[in-house]
Amino acid sequence: MTAQSGELTASQIGANLPYLRRYARALTGSQNSGDKYALAALEAILAGEACFDSALPPKVALFRVFHAIWSSTGAPAGEDEADTGLAEKAQRHLRQLTPNTREALLLHTIEEFSAASTGTIMGVSEEEASELISIAYEEMSRATAGRVMIIEDEAVIAMDLEAIVTGMGHSVTGIARTEARAMDLAAEAASDLILSDIQLADNSSGIDAVNGILDKHGDRPVIFITAYPERLLTGEGPEPAFLISKPYTEEQVRSAVSQAMFFSSTETLKV
């Protein structure tokens, strides 16, 4: 590899690293676990132990290296998290899923890979990848219904999120447009999951609202929504484990909600 090609590869990896870290965290439900796998992929590429295929689109090539490592470890989830009743319940549920379905679903919905690219990353055919995605949707639809709090200041988006969540069989405890209202709503009705924007109506912070709720009412899965996900995935401190981008698709929200419900706690940004 020439110096010029090496610099190009490094640049391509750097541009796609935030999205690899997002994907790794969604698989494990943890910033710590996810980042360990992302780091292992980078180290393997730098050490020449894994092939970064320059013939593939850079993001596909990077995720393919990650997947080879992930698969070789048996695809564990949240193995370094504190053991709680909810965590154990999540693990039991995960063990009942068809192998590779969660990976295929996340690659296709959250990371927006085509079925063909998903297959390339996972080392299966496009037809097999499509089948895994279909199975994942079917299995996720059987998940136990839960209560979801929505923190979102834009009325149209809030109504859309509510429709998606209730369409999945979950109930919505309420919609908050500000940090103060979110705190009040959390005190009024318990939730199993929080779906939160970052910037709220009065310039208050969805991140602060979520952290306040978790501190006062205990851990639960959280999904953050933002137009600039790369700004929240810098590696410079605690970051969200579940993150979807604006503008989002219904598939992305459905996938993220299903994935997040598997895990008992979500590490959130502290700012």
N, C-alpha and C positions, 0 to 999 in steps of 0.2 A: 504494500500500500504506500503510495507516495504521500509526501507531506500535505500536498494540496487535497488529495482525496481523503486523507485522515481528518483534515480540518472540516471538509464538507460533511463527513459522517458525524463528527462531533456536533456540528451545527444542527444537523437534522435530528439527532438524538435530543439535543437540548430543547429544540422547539416542541417536541412531542412528549417530553418527560412529564410535564404536569398532568397530561391526560393518562399516561401510564400509571402514575401514582394514584390518580382518581380511581381508575379501574381496579388497581390492586387493593385499595381500601374497601371498595364495594364488595370485593370477593371475601375479604376477611372481616369486615365490619370494624376495622381498627386502623388508626393512623400508623401505629408502631409496626404491626404485622405487615400491613400493606407496603410500607416503605422499605422493610427488610427485603421483601421479594423484588421490589423495583431496583434496589441497590444491588442485589445479587445479579440481576440481568445486566446492569451496567458494568459491573466488575467482570462478568464473563466475557462481554464484548471487548473491554479494554485489555483483558489478559489473552485474548485470542482463543478463548475456550468455546466461544459461540460465534456462529456466522451471522453477521449483519448483512443480509442479502441486498446489495445495492440495486439489483434488478427489480426489486419490489418497491412500492411506495414506502417512504421512510417510516411512516407510522405503522404500517403493516409489518415491516421488517423488525421494528423494535418490539412490537407486541408478540411477534412470533418467537423471538428469543425469550421473552418473559414466559411465554406459555410452555416452552420446553422445560424450563426450570420449575415452574409451578406444577406441571404434571408429574415431573420426576419425584416430587416430594409427597405425592398423594393428595394434593390440593386440600390442605387443612384449612380451617376457618376459625379465626379468633383464638388460636391455641395459647396465646400468652395473656389473655384477658382474665380478669378475676372471675372465679366460678360463682355464678349466682343461679337461682332457680330458673330465671328467664333465660339465662345463657345456656343452661343445660337443655331446656325445652327447645331452644333454637337449634342446638346441635343435633338433637334427636330428629327434628324436622329435616334438617339438611341431609342427614344420613338416609332419609327415606326418598330423597329426590333421585331421579335418573342421573347417572354420572354425566358431567359436562353440560348439563342443561343450563345451569346458572351462568356459566362462563359464556355460552353461546348467546343467551338472552342479554347479558350486559354488553357484550361486544356489539350486538346488533342494535340495541336500543340506546343505551347511554353513550357509547362511543360512535354510534352511527356507521358501523361497518356494514357493507353489503353481505348477503349470505355467502357469496363467493370469497370475499376477503376474510370473513369469519372462519370459513373452512380452511383457508390458507394459514391463518394464524394458529388454528387448533390442529392442523395436520389431518383434516378430513375433507371429503368432497363437499361441493356446494350443496348437493342433495342431502347429505348427512347433516350439514350445518342447519339447513332449513328445517329438517325433521327435529333436531334438538331444540330449535327455537319454538317450534309448535308445541312440543312436549312441555317445554318450560312454561309457556302461557297456560296450558291446561293444568299443570300441577300448581302453579302459583294461584290460579283461580280458586283452588280448594283451601287456601290459607284461611285461618280463623279470622273472622271479622273483628276489627278493632275501632277505637275512637281516635279521631285525628283532629288536632288543632291546626288551623291555618292562620299564619301571620303574613298578611299581604295588604298593601295599601291601595293597589289598583283594583277597583271594583270588578272590572271585566275579568281580570286574571283570577281574582279570588273566586268568582262565581264559576269560572271554568274549572279551577282546581277542585272546588266542591263537587261539581258534577262528575268529574273523573273519579274522585275518591268514593263518592256514594255509589257510583256505577260499579265499583269493585266490591261492593257489599259492606264497606265501612261506614261508620257514622261520623259526622262532623260536630265537634263540641261547640264550635263557634269560629268566627273570623275576627281577627284583631288588626287594626290599621296602624297602631302605635305601640311602642314598648309598654307604656302604662296600661293600655287596654289588654295587652297580652298577659301581663302579670295578674290583672283582675280576672281575666277569663280562666287562667290556670287555677286560681283559687276557687272559682265557681264550679268548674267541671274537670274531672280527671281525664287525661288523655293517654293513649298508648304510643302516639307518634306525633311529632311536630313537623309541619311543613312550613318553612319560613323563608321570606324574602330577606335581603340584606339591608336595603335602604327603605325606611318607612316614611309615612306621610309627613310627620313633623320633624323630619331629619333625625329622628331617633334611630337606633340600630337594632336590627333583627338579631344580630349576634348577641348584643347585650341582653335583649329580651330572653333569648333562649338560655343563655348562661344563668340569668336570674331565676328562671323557672326551674332549671335542673338543680341549682343550688338549694332552692327552697322546697321543691317537691320531689326530688329524686331523679335518677337517670331514666332515660327512655330514648329510643331512636329519634334522630333528627335528620331531616333533609333540607339543605339550603338550596335556594334558587338564586342565580345571579347571571347577569349579562357578561361578566368578566371572570370566569372560573380560574383562569391562569393567575389572577391576582391573589387568589386565596390558596394557591398551591405552590408556594415558593420554597417550602422546606425550612422556613425560618421560625419555627415554633409550632404549637398545637394548631391543627387544621381540621376541617370537617371531614368525616369519613364518607358521608353521602352528599353528593353535590351534582345538581343538574343545571344546564345552561339555558338562559333565555336567548332567543325564543325557544321554547321546549315543544316537544310533541306529546300527544297523549300516551304513546308507547313508552316514552322516557319516564313520564310521571308514574305510570302503572308499574313499570319495572323497578324504579327506585323505591316506591312505596312497598312493594312486595319484598324486595331485598332487605330494606331497613327493618321491616317487621320481624326478621329473623334474629336480630341482635338485641341484646338487653341494654346496651349503652352505646352512646356515640360521643367521641371526643370532639369538642367544639372549640372554635376560635376564642382566645382570650385576648381582648384588646383594651 
